[in-house]
Amino acid sequence: MKQENKSFCNRHVRDPCRSFGRRCSRLVKEQRARFYILRRCIVMLVCWHEYGDP
């Protein structure tokens, strides 16, 4: 069990930039998806307000 942790830590210490880049790209994707959903909801509400039943 100790040996697994040691190799796991060594891998992250050896290449921290790759791990950081993956985390950043994942966060960017997540934020982009959230903004897309938010934008679609706002557009739907605006269109519903403009073209909804009088």
Distance bins in CASP14 RR format, pairs under 12 A and 6 or more apart:
PFRMAT RR
TARGET T0000
AUTHOR 0000-0000-0000
RMODE 2
METHOD distances of the structure
MODEL  1
1 7 0 0 0 0 0 1 0 0 0 0 0
1 8 0 0 0 0 0 1 0 0 0 0 0
2 8 0 0 0 0 0 1 0 0 0 0 0
2 9 0 0 0 0 0 1 0 0 0 0 0
3 9 0 0 0 0 0 1 0 0 0 0 0
3 10 0 0 0 0 0 1 0 0 0 0 0
4 10 0 0 0 0 0 1 0 0 0 0 0
4 11 0 0 0 0 0 1 0 0 0 0 0
5 11 0 0 0 0 0 1 0 0 0 0 0
5 12 0 0 0 0 0 1 0 0 0 0 0
6 12 0 0 0 0 0 1 0 0 0 0 0
6 13 0 0 0 0 0 1 0 0 0 0 0
7 13 0 0 0 0 0 1 0 0 0 0 0
7 14 0 0 0 0 0 1 0 0 0 0 0
8 14 0 0 0 0 0 1 0 0 0 0 0
8 19 0 0 0 0 0 1 0 0 0 0 0
9 15 0 0 0 0 0 1 0 0 0 0 0
9 16 0 0 0 0 0 1 0 0 0 0 0
9 19 0 0 0 0 0 1 0 0 0 0 0
10 16 0 0 0 0 0 1 0 0 0 0 0
11 18 0 0 0 0 1 0 0 0 0 0 0
11 19 0 0 0 0 1 0 0 0 0 0 0
12 18 0 0 0 0 1 0 0 0 0 0 0
12 19 1 0 1 0 0 0 0 0 0 0 0
12 20 0 0 0 0 1 0 0 0 0 0 0
12 22 0 0 0 0 0 1 0 0 0 0 0
12 23 0 0 0 0 0 1 0 0 0 0 0
13 19 0 0 0 0 1 0 0 0 0 0 0
15 21 0 0 0 0 0 1 0 0 0 0 0
15 22 0 0 0 0 0 1 0 0 0 0 0
16 22 0 0 0 0 0 1 0 0 0 0 0
16 23 0 0 0 0 0 1 0 0 0 0 0
17 23 0 0 0 0 0 1 0 0 0 0 0
17 24 0 0 0 0 0 1 0 0 0 0 0
18 24 0 0 0 0 0 1 0 0 0 0 0
18 25 0 0 0 0 0 1 0 0 0 0 0
19 25 0 0 0 0 0 1 0 0 0 0 0
19 26 0 0 0 0 0 1 0 0 0 0 0
20 26 0 0 0 0 0 1 0 0 0 0 0
20 27 0 0 0 0 0 1 0 0 0 0 0
21 27 0 0 0 0 1 0 0 0 0 0 0
21 28 0 0 0 0 1 0 0 0 0 0 0
21 29 0 0 0 0 0 1 0 0 0 0 0
22 28 0 0 0 0 0 1 0 0 0 0 0
22 29 0 0 0 0 0 1 0 0 0 0 0
23 29 0 0 0 0 0 1 0 0 0 0 0
23 30 0 0 0 0 0 1 0 0 0 0 0
24 30 0 0 0 0 0 1 0 0 0 0 0
24 31 0 0 0 0 0 1 0 0 0 0 0
25 31 0 0 0 0 0 1 0 0 0 0 0
25 32 0 0 0 0 0 1 0 0 0 0 0
26 32 0 0 0 0 0 1 0 0 0 0 0
26 33 0 0 0 0 0 1 0 0 0 0 0
27 33 0 0 0 0 0 1 0 0 0 0 0
27 34 0 0 0 0 0 1 0 0 0 0 0
28 34 0 0 0 0 0 1 0 0 0 0 0
28 35 0 0 0 0 0 1 0 0 0 0 0
29 35 0 0 0 0 0 1 0 0 0 0 0
29 36 0 0 0 0 0 1 0 0 0 0 0
30 36 0 0 0 0 0 1 0 0 0 0 0
30 37 0 0 0 0 0 1 0 0 0 0 0
31 37 0 0 0 0 0 1 0 0 0 0 0
31 38 0 0 0 0 0 1 0 0 0 0 0
32 38 0 0 0 0 0 1 0 0 0 0 0
32 39 0 0 0 0 0 1 0 0 0 0 0
33 39 0 0 0 0 0 1 0 0 0 0 0
33 40 0 0 0 0 0 1 0 0 0 0 0
34 40 0 0 0 0 0 1 0 0 0 0 0
34 41 0 0 0 0 0 1 0 0 0 0 0
35 41 0 0 0 0 0 1 0 0 0 0 0
35 42 0 0 0 0 0 1 0 0 0 0 0
36 42 0 0 0 0 0 1 0 0 0 0 0
36 43 0 0 0 0 0 1 0 0 0 0 0
37 43 0 0 0 0 0 1 0 0 0 0 0
37 44 0 0 0 0 0 1 0 0 0 0 0
38 44 0 0 0 0 0 1 0 0 0 0 0
38 45 0 0 0 0 0 1 0 0 0 0 0
39 45 0 0 0 0 0 1 0 0 0 0 0
39 46 0 0 0 0 0 1 0 0 0 0 0
40 46 0 0 0 0 0 1 0 0 0 0 0
40 47 0 0 0 0 0 1 0 0 0 0 0
41 47 0 0 0 0 0 1 0 0 0 0 0
41 48 0 0 0 0 0 1 0 0 0 0 0
42 48 0 0 0 0 0 1 0 0 0 0 0
42 49 0 0 0 0 0 1 0 0 0 0 0
43 49 0 0 0 0 0 1 0 0 0 0 0
43 50 0 0 0 0 0 1 0 0 0 0 0
43 51 0 0 0 0 0 1 0 0 0 0 0
44 50 0 0 0 0 0 1 0 0 0 0 0
44 51 0 0 0 0 0 1 0 0 0 0 0
44 52 0 0 0 0 0 1 0 0 0 0 0
45 51 0 0 0 0 0 1 0 0 0 0 0
45 52 0 0 0 0 0 1 0 0 0 0 0
46 52 0 0 0 0 0 1 0 0 0 0 0
END
